[in-house]
Amino acid sequence: MIIAEFAIFPTSEGVSVSKYVKKAIEEIKKLGISQETGGMSTVLEAETLEEIFEAVKRAYNAIVDMGAKRIHIDLRIDHRLDKEATIESKKRAVQ
């Protein structure tokens, strides 16, 4: 599995952007990939980079469609090739 953490939000729409983030997360959920949203970011778990990039693209397009003029995206990807990793296995490793 590939684990990715990303945050996406408009920087042009004032101080309250939760409606934009909510719409972005709704679009990600439609893909059916494993995801967990926290207070500052969303963690994705997918088989391929293409699935990760598709999730980010859908989130981005959702915010663009809402009329945002400037969007900030942070994306970090962890692809462990020596063994299977999941969101849950990563959380267990730090407990």
C-alpha positions in Angstrom: 0.0 0.0 0.0 0.9 3.6 -0.5 0.2 6.0 2.4 -0.2 9.7 1.7 -1.0 12.6 3.9 -2.3 15.8 2.3 -3.9 19.0 3.2 -5.8 21.2 0.7 -7.6 24.5 1.3 -8.2 27.8 -0.5 -6.1 30.7 0.6 -8.3 33.3 -1.3 -11.6 32.7 0.5 -11.1 34.3 4.0 -10.4 32.7 7.3 -13.2 30.1 7.4 -12.6 27.5 4.7 -14.3 24.4 6.2 -17.0 24.2 3.6 -14.3 23.9 0.9 -12.5 21.2 2.8 -15.7 19.3 3.5 -16.5 19.3 -0.3 -13.0 18.1 -1.1 -13.3 15.2 1.4 -16.7 14.2 0.0 -15.1 13.8 -3.5 -12.3 11.7 -2.0 -14.8 9.4 -0.3 -16.4 8.7 -3.7 -13.3 7.0 -4.8 -13.7 4.3 -2.2 -10.1 4.3 -1.1 -9.2 4.1 2.6 -8.9 7.5 4.2 -8.9 9.2 7.6 -9.4 12.9 8.0 -8.0 14.6 11.0 -8.0 18.2 12.3 -5.2 19.3 9.9 -4.9 16.8 7.1 -6.2 13.6 5.5 -4.4 10.3 5.3 -5.0 8.2 2.2 -4.2 4.5 1.6 -4.1 3.2 -1.9 -2.6 0.5 -4.1 -1.1 2.9 -6.7 0.2 6.5 -7.0 -2.4 7.1 -9.7 -5.2 6.5 -7.0 -3.5 9.0 -4.7 -3.1 11.6 -7.4 -6.7 11.0 -8.5 -7.9 11.7 -5.0 -5.8 14.9 -4.8 -7.1 16.0 -8.2 -10.7 15.4 -7.3 -10.3 17.4 -4.1 -8.6 20.2 -6.1 -11.3 20.3 -8.7 -14.1 20.4 -6.1 -12.5 23.5 -4.6 -12.0 25.1 -8.0 -15.6 24.4 -8.9 -16.7 26.3 -5.7 -15.0 29.4 -7.1 -11.7 29.5 -5.1 -9.1 31.7 -6.7 -6.0 30.3 -4.9 -5.5 26.8 -3.5 -2.8 25.5 -1.2 -1.9 21.8 -1.3 0.6 19.9 0.9 1.3 16.3 -0.1 3.6 13.7 1.5 3.8 10.1 0.2 5.3 7.1 1.9 5.6 4.0 -0.3 7.2 1.2 1.6 8.4 -1.5 -0.9 10.1 -3.9 1.5 6.8 -4.8 3.4 3.1 -4.1 3.4 2.2 -0.9 5.2 -1.2 0.4 6.0 -2.6 3.4 8.0 -3.3 1.0 10.9 0.2 -0.6 10.8 1.8 2.9 10.9 -0.4 3.9 13.9 0.4 0.6 15.8 4.2 1.2 15.2 4.1 4.3 17.4 2.0 3.0 20.2 
